[in-house]
Amino acid sequence: MKIYTNPTCHYCKKIKDSLDNANVKYEEINASENQTEWNELVRITGIGITPTILMQEEVWCTCLFSI
């Protein structure tokens, strides 16, 4: 699982805290520090929004849902 985040995104922090509390392993991609990965995400999804979770072939733009 990859989570695309931004340091100023409060939704990102909530998602990471929830996953950490549940002992779920993930790879965090800081969008502001990794432009190449971010560009690939935007190419795949058509939008640039954080937090976004990639798991296998699924993409979840989690800020669109209640946490």
Buried (B, 14 or more C-beta within 10 A) or exposed (E): BBBBBBEEBEBBBBBBEEBEEEEEEBEBBBBEEBEEBBEBBBEEBEEBBBBBBBEEEEBBBBBEEEE
